[in-house]
Amino acid sequence: MMICWRPSPRSRVLVPFSRTLLGVMGGVFLLGGCAQTQLLVHATKKLQTKEIRPEGVYKVGKPYEVNGVWYYPRVNYEYNETGIASWYGPNFHGKPTANGEYFDMNEVTAAHKTLPLPSKARVTNLENGRSIIVRINDRGPFVNGRILDASRKSAQLLGFEKKGTAKVQVKILADESRMMASKASPSQVSQGAVKEIKVAAAPQEVVTSEALPPPPGTMSDALPEDRGVTITAHSAGDAAVPPAQAEVTPKQPEETEITYATVKPTQIYIQAGAFANLKNAYKLQDRLAAIGQAQISQTWVESRPFYRVRFGPLESVKKADDLLDSIINAGYKDARLILVE
């Protein structure tokens, strides 16, 4: 143990010059040693108190319910969707994510409702063309009409931090996500995580041919001749064709690198349902008349016509949110916000 000696003013006496010099030199040595000791102790304390972050686990998860809505996590390396993204930050900073990591709002991450954790995805802002790669390590957002919750850093890179929301395309990076799954050690894998869950994902189109009983006195079984249906060109349909991929550079950049994609203008619609039977589309249109005037448009899925009941285009995310909440609260929980070019 090194003792740090400091002479007391009360102990001063007259001594020969040589002894005084030796004493001064010894004091300097001891004081220097004290400074080094204090520096070492301070550094040791910093090392001991440095936060050790958990690695988290690889997980897919079981179906779960939030606010009356069911979500079905699954392995889906073909995931490619457009919709509205939001961001989260200070209120969750430092708290555990759904796979056991700590959320850091200053890292390039995001939350998704169903993709495996962790996964990697390319997120493109369809309003300004900015495109980045994010690490999906959390669940959410549990708000109607949202497909992604970005960290504050991700929102900054994509250019919508101040605005709060943005129209985005989210496309999983299959090879990178497979590699993340394969690298997970047995201790890092939650039970049943790597095995694909045999549960169908939430449908892209709410398709049914079951008859819906109309409210008494509102309509007859015969189709009115003057009711219009918008007919689209024969195609595979929205449910069969993924959203158009953004044109980006082939090189895979680092997460913090921003690339720019060619994007097209999109409009916001609320889709309340889609049916194989036109009568059922009319019935739903009548039931929603108190909320607003919905249009019926026709599309094709595997050479079969389907009829979609939609509201729009809507001029803002706020108006779309309000309308979507009204439709869901009326009992139509499969209604969703969509982007249409």
C-alpha positions as a printed Julia matrix, in Angstrom:
341×3 Matrix{Float64}:
   0.0     0.0     0.0
   1.43    3.4    -0.96
   1.06    6.16    1.62
   0.6     9.68    0.33
   2.6    11.91    2.7
   2.0    15.61    2.99
   4.08   17.6     5.56
   2.05   19.46    8.16
   2.84   23.19    8.68
   3.01   22.5    12.35
   5.96   20.04   11.95
   8.37   22.35   10.13
  11.95   22.5    11.67
  15.32   23.81   10.49
  17.41   21.05    8.78
  20.58   21.02    6.71
  20.21   21.91    3.03
  21.11   18.4     1.79
  18.49   16.8     3.96
  15.97   19.38    2.79
  16.75   18.6    -0.86
  16.34   14.88   -0.31
  13.08   15.49    1.47
  11.76   17.62   -1.38
  12.7    14.99   -3.95
  11.08   12.25   -1.92
   7.92   14.29   -1.53
   7.7    14.89   -5.27
   8.04   11.15   -5.85
   5.36   10.31   -3.34
   2.97   12.95   -4.68
   3.51   11.66   -8.24
   2.77    8.14   -7.06
  -0.43    9.35   -5.39
  -1.61   10.98   -8.65
  -0.95    7.78  -10.6
  -2.75    5.73   -7.98
  -5.79    7.99   -8.05
  -5.88    7.86  -11.88
  -5.73    4.05  -11.8
  -8.54    3.85   -9.26
 -10.69    6.21  -11.33
 -10.14    4.18  -14.51
 -10.95    0.96  -12.67
 -14.21    2.41  -11.4
 -15.17    3.43  -14.95
 -14.5    -0.09  -16.2
 -16.48   -1.61  -13.37
 -19.47    0.67  -13.9
 -19.49    0.44  -17.71
 -22.86   -0.88  -18.9
 -22.8    -4.37  -20.37
 -25.6    -4.69  -22.9
 -27.36   -8.03  -23.41
 -27.0    -9.64  -26.83
 -30.66  -10.54  -27.11
 -32.04  -13.68  -28.71
 -33.17  -14.71  -32.16
 -36.91  -15.16  -32.12
 -39.96  -15.28  -34.31
 -42.61  -15.6   -31.64
 -46.16  -16.86  -31.34
 -49.33  -15.11  -32.52
 -50.27  -12.31  -30.14
 -53.08   -9.82  -29.59
 -52.83   -6.09  -28.93
 -55.91   -3.87  -28.53
 -58.16   -6.52  -30.04
 -55.97   -7.03  -33.14
 -54.13  -10.31  -33.76
 -50.62  -10.41  -35.23
 -48.92  -13.49  -36.67
 -45.09  -13.4   -36.6
 -43.45  -15.66  -39.14
 -40.37  -16.16  -41.28
 -41.08  -14.39  -44.56
 -38.04  -13.67  -46.73
 -40.28  -12.32  -49.51
 -41.75   -9.54  -47.37
 -42.16   -6.31  -49.35
 -44.78   -3.79  -48.26
 -45.61   -0.12  -48.55
 -47.32    1.93  -45.87
 -46.8     4.56  -43.2
 -43.8     4.56  -40.84
 -43.47    6.43  -37.54
 -40.55    6.7   -35.1
 -39.89    6.24  -31.39
 -37.1     7.45  -29.14
 -36.65    9.1   -25.72
 -39.53    7.37  -23.92
 -38.12    3.94  -24.77
 -34.38    4.65  -24.81
 -32.48    2.08  -22.72
 -35.48   -0.21  -22.27
 -35.51   -3.87  -23.37
 -36.65   -4.7   -26.91
 -38.87   -7.66  -27.75
 -35.86   -9.95  -28.25
 -34.02   -8.92  -25.08
 -31.66   -6.23  -26.39
 -31.58   -2.64  -25.12
 -33.22   -0.09  -27.38
 -30.84    2.69  -28.41
 -32.58    5.52  -30.23
 -29.22    6.59  -31.7
 -28.72    3.32  -33.56
 -30.16    2.44  -36.97
 -32.91    0.04  -35.89
 -36.67   -0.36  -36.22
 -39.66   -2.24  -34.83
 -41.93   -4.46  -36.91
 -45.05   -6.43  -35.98
 -44.25   -9.81  -37.56
 -40.72  -10.13  -39.02
 -38.15  -12.32  -37.2
 -35.94  -10.6   -34.61
 -33.35   -9.64  -35.58
 -33.72   -9.16  -39.33
 -32.39   -6.66  -41.81
 -34.58   -4.66  -44.16
 -34.24   -1.86  -46.64
 -36.5     1.07  -45.85
 -37.14    3.66  -48.54
 -38.88    6.97  -47.92
 -41.33    7.23  -50.83
 -41.58   10.99  -50.37
 -37.9    11.93  -50.82
 -36.2     8.78  -52.16
 -33.87    8.32  -49.17
 -33.1     4.64  -48.56
 -31.24    2.92  -45.7
 -30.74   -0.54  -44.21
 -32.15   -1.02  -40.72
 -31.87   -3.76  -38.13
 -35.29   -5.01  -36.99
 -34.97   -5.82  -33.28
 -38.31   -4.9   -31.68
 -42.07   -5.34  -32.02
 -44.47   -2.56  -33.0
 -45.88   -0.11  -33.84
 -49.24   -1.03  -32.34
 -51.07    1.85  -33.97
 -53.65    1.4   -36.72
 -52.24    2.24  -40.13
 -48.51    1.86  -39.34
 -46.17   -0.79  -40.73
 -42.86    0.28  -39.11
 -41.58    2.16  -36.08
 -38.1     3.52  -36.79
 -35.56    4.59  -34.19
 -34.88    8.31  -33.97
 -31.58    7.84  -35.83
 -33.32    5.93  -38.63
 -35.96    8.66  -38.9
 -33.23   11.29  -39.09
 -31.44    9.44  -41.91
 -34.71    8.94  -43.79
 -35.61   12.6   -43.32
 -38.9    12.42  -41.41
 -37.9    13.04  -37.79
 -39.58   16.45  -37.63
 -42.61   15.4   -39.65
 -43.21   12.31  -37.52
 -44.42    9.95  -40.24
 -43.58    9.08  -43.83
 -44.76    6.91  -46.69
 -42.26    4.06  -46.92
 -41.43    0.81  -48.6
 -40.09   -1.95  -46.33
 -38.32   -4.84  -48.06
 -36.61   -7.59  -46.1
 -33.02   -8.41  -47.07
 -33.31  -12.18  -47.36
 -29.64  -13.19  -47.47
 -28.59  -10.94  -44.6
 -31.57  -12.0   -42.49
 -30.9   -15.71  -43.11
 -27.31  -15.18  -42.05
 -28.4   -13.49  -38.82
 -30.62  -16.48  -38.07
 -27.88  -19.01  -38.85
 -25.32  -17.22  -36.67
 -27.52  -17.34  -33.59
 -25.99  -19.75  -31.06
 -28.27  -22.21  -29.21
 -28.12  -19.99  -26.12
 -29.27  -17.01  -28.18
 -32.26  -18.71  -29.78
 -35.64  -18.59  -28.1
 -37.59  -21.83  -28.08
 -38.97  -22.67  -31.49
 -37.61  -19.49  -33.05
 -35.66  -20.83  -36.02
 -38.37  -23.24  -37.12
 -40.83  -21.45  -39.34
 -44.2   -20.99  -37.69
 -46.94  -22.6   -39.74
 -49.43  -19.79  -39.25
 -50.78  -17.76  -42.12
 -49.83  -14.12  -42.08
 -52.44  -11.42  -41.78
 -54.08  -11.36  -45.24
 -53.15   -8.66  -47.69
 -56.69   -8.72  -49.06
 -59.67   -9.46  -46.84
 -61.27  -11.95  -49.25
 -64.45  -13.87  -48.58
 -67.46  -15.13  -50.5
 -69.67  -15.54  -47.43
 -72.84  -13.53  -47.59
 -73.2   -10.61  -45.21
 -76.73  -10.02  -43.94
 -77.66   -6.44  -44.75
 -79.29   -4.16  -42.19
 -83.07   -4.49  -42.37
 -84.62   -2.44  -45.14
 -81.36   -1.13  -46.57
 -81.09   -3.17  -49.76
 -82.41   -6.14  -51.73
 -80.55   -9.15  -53.08
 -80.81   -7.81  -56.62
 -77.9    -5.71  -57.79
 -78.89   -2.1   -58.63
 -78.09   -1.43  -62.25
 -76.87    2.11  -61.61
 -74.17    1.22  -59.04
 -70.71    1.75  -60.45
 -67.67   -0.46  -60.03
 -64.24    0.68  -61.13
 -62.67   -2.01  -63.3
 -58.9    -2.29  -63.37
 -56.78   -3.92  -66.03
 -56.5    -7.73  -65.83
 -53.56   -8.5   -63.57
 -52.48  -10.72  -60.73
 -53.97   -8.21  -58.3
 -52.71   -6.46  -55.22
 -52.59   -9.6   -53.13
 -50.44  -11.48  -55.61
 -48.1    -8.75  -56.75
 -45.7    -7.14  -54.25
 -45.24   -3.38  -54.3
 -42.92   -2.05  -57.0
 -39.34   -2.3   -55.86
 -37.44    0.92  -55.54
 -34.53    1.32  -57.93
 -31.42    1.4   -55.79
 -27.75    0.86  -56.34
 -26.78   -2.86  -56.38
 -24.03   -2.39  -53.79
 -25.19   -3.23  -50.27
 -24.2    -0.25  -48.1
 -23.58   -0.08  -44.39
 -26.53    0.74  -42.14
 -25.56    4.39  -41.76
 -25.14    4.96  -45.5
 -27.96    6.73  -47.32
 -28.7     5.85  -50.92
 -31.31    7.47  -53.14
 -34.06    5.6   -54.97
 -36.33    6.59  -57.81
 -39.81    6.84  -56.33
 -43.25    7.61  -57.72
 -46.03    9.66  -56.11
 -48.5     7.65  -54.06
 -51.94    8.33  -52.62
 -53.45    7.12  -49.35
 -56.56    4.92  -49.29
 -58.38    2.96  -46.6
 -59.43   -0.5   -47.73
 -62.31   -1.85  -45.67
 -62.55   -5.23  -47.39
 -62.32   -7.26  -50.59
 -64.75   -9.88  -51.84
 -65.11  -12.51  -54.54
 -68.84  -11.74  -54.63
 -69.87   -8.29  -55.84
 -73.05   -8.41  -53.76
 -71.01   -8.56  -50.57
 -68.96   -5.56  -51.64
 -72.19   -3.6   -52.13
 -73.44   -4.69  -48.7
 -70.28   -3.51  -46.98
 -70.47   -0.24  -48.91
 -74.0     0.28  -47.57
 -73.02   -0.57  -44.01
 -70.24    2.02  -44.09
 -72.4     4.76  -45.62
 -72.76    6.48  -42.25
 -68.95    6.85  -42.1
 -68.39    7.97  -45.68
 -68.81    7.19  -49.35
 -66.71    4.16  -50.27
 -65.88    3.17  -53.85
 -65.81   -0.36  -55.23
 -62.99   -1.31  -57.58
 -62.32   -4.59  -59.31
 -58.99   -6.41  -59.47
 -57.87   -9.88  -60.55
 -56.23  -12.58  -58.44
 -55.2   -15.76  -60.25
 -57.62  -15.01  -63.11
 -60.51  -14.45  -60.69
 -62.17  -11.08  -60.09
 -62.27   -9.54  -56.64
 -64.06   -6.42  -55.51
 -62.38   -4.0   -53.1
 -64.23   -1.51  -50.93
 -62.06    1.58  -50.48
 -62.13    5.17  -49.24
 -59.9     7.75  -50.82
 -57.69    9.21  -51.94
 -57.15   10.94  -48.59
 -55.15   14.15  -48.41
 -53.22   13.51  -45.2
 -52.07   10.8   -42.83
 -54.1    12.44  -40.05
 -57.35   12.16  -42.0
 -56.52    8.58  -42.96
 -55.84    7.73  -39.31
 -59.15    9.2   -38.18
 -61.12    7.39  -40.88
 -59.35    4.07  -40.25
 -60.05    4.3   -36.51
 -63.74    4.96  -37.23
 -64.01    1.92  -39.5
 -62.18   -0.36  -37.04
 -64.27    0.9   -34.12
 -67.38    0.09  -36.16
 -66.3    -3.56  -36.06
 -64.25   -3.94  -39.26
 -60.87   -4.82  -37.73
 -59.4    -6.01  -41.04
 -59.53   -2.51  -42.52
 -56.11   -1.16  -43.38
 -54.28    1.83  -44.81
 -52.73    1.3   -48.24
 -50.65    3.33  -50.69
 -51.6     3.4   -54.35
 -49.52    4.86  -57.19
